[in-house]
Amino acid sequence: MRVAVDTNVLAYAEGVGDAERCLAAIDLVDRLSDSAIVLPAQTLGELMLVLTRKAGRSRDAAREAVLNWADSFDVVDSTWASFQSAFDLSVNHEFNMWDALVMAVAAENRCRIVLSEDLQHGFTWRGVTIVNPFLPSESPLLAVILSQDS
């Protein structure tokens, strides 16, 4: 099963945030198989902003981190069709447009989960379920994916 990773998980894995979440994000990425992880291109752009604005990294250092993520995992682009789906998701379910685009790209790329702390945990749309990996109890769907990858 494929898993889309939202910006907040990537930022934690880069050490931006509290130590507990940072370690949890690193552990989670390590436990998932490389072939399971999908990175919407938009999340890498957002990560660049987080690393430069919030973490205070130089643009060169932030670019290097983003390119390392892109070298390690499948990066998928937003299409016009994904934008159209995101518009509908935004209107029908009141999602932020850019969060809706992450969901739409995940659905378009046959992901079963979007890992995100910022989205509505448990919400399912077009077969994609949002999972907050930082909640105290692990999602059963995430547990299945992690058991397949081990």
CORTA-V611690 format. One line per field, one symbol per residue. ss: DSSP state (h for helix, s for strand, l for the rest). phi: phi as a letter, one per 40 degrees, with the letter a starting at -180 (. if undefined). burial: I if it has 9 or more other ideal C-beta (glycine too) atoms within 8 Angstrom, else O. A space follows every 10 residues. Layout:
BEGIN
ss->???
phi->???
burial->???
END
This chain:
BEGIN
ss->lsssslhhhh hhhlllllhh hhhhhhhhhh hlllllssss hhhhhhhhhh hhhhllllhh hhhhhhhhhh hhlssslllh hhhhhhhhhh hhhlllhhhh hhhhhhhhll ssssslllll lllssllsss sllllllllh hhhhhhhhhl
phi->.cbcbcdccc ccccgchcdc cccccccccc cccdcccbbd ddcccccdcc cccccgcccc ccdccccccc ccbccbccbc ccccccdccc ccbfcddccc ccccccccbf ccbbcacccc dgcbafgbbc bccbcdbccd ccdccccccc
burial->IIIIIIIIII IIIIOIOOOO IIOIIIOIIO OIOOOIIIII IIIIOIIIII IIOIIOIOOO IIIOIIOOII OOIOIIOIOO OIIOIIIOII OOIOIOIOII IIIIIIIIIO IIIIIIIOIO OOIOIOOIII IIIOOOOOIO IIIIIIOOIO
END
